[in-house]
């Protein structure tokens, strides 16, 4: 997409970058806090997908994410934590499916190249 075709996503990216630049938190703590905030606002799967992708890049231990869910449960309630857990599972399933599709496409390209050779 050309620049400007996604004004909402562009704004979110700008806001996120500004937030990251302004914080004094280390990257791992920042991601844990962001995950806690997602739970608190009952964020959609897409939000978890985007943030868990960054968490994965940071090699954030899944046990730490579970720790965040446990820590915020008394504050936000079990319903929000259960909702978040389901959304995280669905977001991870989407990520796995996307990775599998990407792998299939790469394999198809390799097969096509072999057929052409």
C-alpha positions in Angstrom: 0.0 0.0 0.0 1.2 3.5 -0.7 2.0 5.8 2.1 -1.3 7.4 3.3 -3.5 4.5 2.3 -3.8 3.4 5.9 -4.2 6.6 8.0 -5.5 4.8 11.1 -2.7 2.2 11.1 -0.2 4.9 10.3 -1.4 6.9 13.3 -1.3 3.9 15.6 2.3 3.2 14.5 3.3 6.8 15.1 1.7 6.7 18.6 3.3 3.4 19.4 6.7 4.7 18.3 6.3 7.9 20.4 5.3 5.8 23.4 8.4 3.6 23.0 10.7 6.5 22.6 9.2 8.3 25.7 9.3 5.4 28.2 12.0 4.6 30.6 11.0 1.0 30.7 13.2 -1.7 29.2 11.7 -3.4 26.1 10.6 -6.6 28.0 8.9 -4.7 30.8 7.3 -2.4 28.3 5.7 -5.4 26.5 4.5 -6.9 29.8 2.9 -3.6 30.7 1.3 -3.3 27.3 -0.1 -6.9 27.6 -1.5 -6.0 31.0 -3.2 -2.9 29.5 -4.7 -5.0 26.7 -6.2 -7.3 29.3 -7.6 -4.3 31.2 -9.3 -2.8 28.2 -10.5 -6.2 26.8 -8.6 -5.6 23.6 -9.4 -7.5 20.4 -7.3 -10.4 19.0 -5.5 -8.2 16.5 -4.1 -6.1 19.4 -2.7 -9.2 21.0 -1.4 -10.5 17.7 0.6 -7.3 17.1 2.0 -7.0 20.6 2.8 -10.7 21.0 4.7 -10.5 17.7 7.0 -7.9 19.3 7.2 -10.0 22.5 8.3 -12.9 20.4 11.0 -10.9 18.7 12.2 -9.9 22.2 12.2 -13.6 23.2 9.8 -12.8 26.0 9.2 -16.0 28.0 5.5 -17.1 27.8 5.7 -17.8 31.5 6.1 -14.1 32.1 3.0 -13.4 30.0 1.1 -15.9 32.2 2.5 -14.1 35.2 1.1 -10.9 34.0 -2.4 -12.5 33.5 -2.1 -13.8 37.1 -1.0 -10.5 38.5 -3.8 -8.5 36.9 -6.6 -11.0 37.6 -7.5 -9.5 41.1 -7.7 -6.0 39.5 -9.5 -6.6 36.2 -11.4 -9.7 37.2 -11.5 -13.3 36.1 -13.8 -12.5 33.2 -11.2 -10.2 31.6 -8.4 -12.6 32.1 -10.4 -15.5 30.6 -11.3 -13.3 27.7 -7.7 -12.3 27.2 -6.5 -15.9 27.4 -9.0 -16.9 24.7 -8.0 -14.0 22.5 -4.3 -14.8 23.0 -4.9 -18.4 21.9 -6.9 -17.2 18.8 -4.2 -14.6 18.0 -1.5 -17.3 18.2 -3.6 -19.6 16.0 -3.8 -16.8 13.4 0.0 -16.3 13.6 0.6 -20.0 13.1 -1.8 -20.2 10.2 -0.2 -17.2 8.6 3.3 -18.8 9.0 2.0 -22.1 7.5 0.6 -20.2 4.5 3.8 -18.3 4.0 5.7 -21.6 4.2 3.4 -23.2 1.6 3.9 -20.2 -0.7 7.6 -20.5 -0.4 7.5 -24.2 -1.1 5.3 -23.6 -4.1 7.8 -21.1 -5.4 10.7 -23.5 -5.0 8.7 -26.2 -6.8 7.9 -23.8 -9.6 11.6 -22.9 -9.9 12.6 -26.6 -9.9 10.0 -27.3 -12.7 11.4 -24.4 -14.7 15.0 -25.7 -14.4 
